[in-house]
Structure formats: structure tokens, C-alpha cells
Amino acid sequence: MSTMSTQTVSPVPAPTADWLDPVAMLEDPHPTYERLRALGPVVWAPAINRYLAVSHSANSVVEADSQTYSANVTGAAALMARTMGARPLLRKDDPEHANERRPINSSMRPKNIREVWVAMFERNAETYLDHLIERGPEHADLNTDYAAPLAAQNLADMLGLTGASPQQMQRWSQAFIDGISNLSNDSRVWERADAAQAEVDALLDQLIPYYAQHPNTSMISAWVNGGLPEASIRANIKLTISGGMNEPQHMVTNMVWALDRHPAQHSEVLTNAALWPTVFEETVRWLSPIGMLPRETTRPTVLEGTEIPAGASVGGLLACANRDPNVFERPNDFDIHRPKRPHLAFGAGSHLCAGQWAARISIGEIAVPRLYQRLPEVRLDERRSEQWFGWVFRGLSRMPVTW
Ligand code: HEM
């Protein structure tokens, strides 16, 4: 579907944000998003060599129209193939992508999650709450002592990556993330990524034949028994290790951070547990862990009245779209009572996050509510500083808490 036919006015060239500074955005991207919105729904940003989809509606078009906005982005796909041994499903378009996505879809539905994984999520939450409490109200860090190991263990369990510790999962994930962004071809980054690949592959040498003989509802088993070439199975598992951990981890800290700053809503959810899913949904909109996703145009096109040439890099600014005032009234406010509107924190279209229900349930229904059950007084520790970082991927790398 091209947007060209729906235009009634002549398309215009994209306005240029020559002031955009990707390094300044690491600290706080929201002032940049405000300025971009004032320029238009689609903006050219020379510093990152990209057309940016700024508005909610522009992002929705980009996500829905994979024939024009391909996920097989030239540089990014090559780096992923180099890091993971083959190009994973995230960098493929349909129908190739759909063949690799289909096998895991039933494992990732709420029904399977509730039947199979909820017990593991609950057990893991209790284990790492014990650990957080042991660290004590003077030293505990909600990110490193709870959110990070919990998200890693939950992901290892969903994948069926038996034998992998949370520490290994975190190290592999970081090595893969560094590999897929290694534009400068730094040999030390490749050494770490290759070592992580070798360790994961050694584990898979045992697990792939095992799950072929003993299928279960884990993600690895689903891929192994889904008729995919082995290189694709291995690449998709590595993709999930790199992409299925940081975002749920950030959602634990983001939810607590948001509630900490909004005492009335904080009290409300502590007296009405039915509100937890809404708190998750409003937090993932307001503090979206993924700020931008990459696409590449396969032909010249017009997006929201703006010309984009063929072969152009396009960035879908999800975190910016999630504060679009045309969709969300008072978008910069955290408000669990706002009217329900579809946010884009999990993307949309064929690449819509495979782990969205796992994240909602493991974090929004279990990890954060249980934290407040065990530690009703938990709050940010103002004596020690917090640290936010990033805009393409954004979260709290340090979050001291006390109780
Ligand atoms: C709050 C937590 C999470 C957020 C905000 C999030 C966000 C996203 C987004 C925005 C995409 C689309 C990327 C694109 O189109 O380029 C995506 C894809 C994906 N996510 Fe998540 N994610 C989360 C948790 C998870 C978890 C827990 C898992 C694994 C269990 C997971 C596995 C995946 C996979 C496999 C894809 C690729 C889907 C495809 O290409 O078809 N995610 N995620």
C-alpha cells in the first residue's frame, strides 16, 4: 500500500532538523521530540542520516506498510547477520518473516503464558525479591538487584535455555547488542560478540537435538520443531537474548519510578490491584523502552504529505509517537485514568513484539505488584543518585531504592 494515492495536496520535501544532536538525546530525548513535532509529522535529521516518522499516524503507516518500509535495513541487517550467524526474523519482511514468526506465536499467547510460565515468573520474582531484601535499604539497587536478574531468568525460562545463568544471559545480551551496533568495526567488540556466540552455540548443540526429541512449549522448542533451517533457529534465539531482556527490565524500574513521582496514583494502585495492568500500559506509553526502530524505503514514497526517496533510512520514533497530542491529551502527563488509545511501545504490524503478553504478565502483573506486596514502603532513595541513559533504547541503569 503506498500513501501516494491518498494525498490531496502536493507532497513537500521533509523539513530539516539540522540542530538534532543524538548525543544530547541520550540524557533526555523528550525536548528533541517536542521540537521535531513542531516541524512536522516527518522530518529529515542529517546528523543521523534518517527521515524520522514523528507523529503517531506516520509511525502507524511505516509499521503497517512493510512493502514500502522494509525491515531488511542494509547496514543493520548485515551487522545482525555478522553478530548472530544469520539474519534473524526482525530484519526480514513477509512472507519470509512470517514463516519464522509463526512457530512461536502460540507459545507467546496469554493462554500458554498463564498455563506454563506464570508459575516460573512468580518463583523468579520471589527469588530476586529475597536477594533485593538481603541487599538492604542502604544499598539496594532496583535495577541491578531485582529487575536485571529477574528479566534474565524469566527470558531463559521462556526460551527453554536450560543451564544458562542470569549473569551469562546479561553478558551475552550485551555482547550481541554491542555487536549489532558495531558500525566502527571495533575488533574488541567482535571478540566479545564471537565469544558469546560460541557459548550460546555450544549450549544449542545440546538443546536443539533434545527439543527435537522432547518438544515442549518453550520458544526454542517451537523454533526447532517449526521447520526452519538451523542457522535461522540459532539467529532467532540470539536475537531474543539480545532483545527480550532489557525492555522488561526497564519496565520494572520505569513503573516504580512513575509511581514514585505520582503519590495519588501510587496510593490508588496499592489499594486496588485491578489497576496494575493499566499502570503497566500507561508507563510503557509514557516511558517507552524502545525509542526508535529502523526501516528502509524500497521505493520513492510520500508519508503524511512528505517526500521520501527510495533507499532512504527511516526511523520510526515510537517514544515520540506515544506522546503525540493528536492522540493523547496532555501527553506529557502520567495518567492511569486517561482514555484508552493504542500506543506504539510494542511496535505494530507484522513485527509487533512477540513478547508483549509475556512482558505485560511477568512485569505488570507479577514482578512489580509483588515488589510492593513484600516492600510496601519501597521508594527511590534520594541519598543516592539515579541514572537514566539512552534514547534508541532508554532506561534506568541505576535506581537506588530504600524502604
Ligand atoms: C516491555 C517490554 C518489551 C518492549 C517494550 C518490546 C518492544 C518491541 C518492539 C518495539 C518490537 C518491534 C521491533 C521492530 O519492529 O523493529 C519488538 C519485537 C520483538 N520482541 Fe519485544 N519488547 C518487549 C519485550 C519482549 C520480550 C519479553 C520478548 C521475548 C520473550 C520479546 C521478543 C521480541 C521478538 C522476538 C521480536 C521480533 C518480532 C518480529 O520480528 O516479528 N520482546 N519488541
Residues whose N, C-alpha, C, O or C-beta is under 5 A from the ligand:
A	BS01	HEM	L89 L90 R101 T240 G243 G244 E247 P248 M251 P289 I290 L293 L344 A345 F346 G347 S350 H351 L352 C353 A354 G355 A358 A359
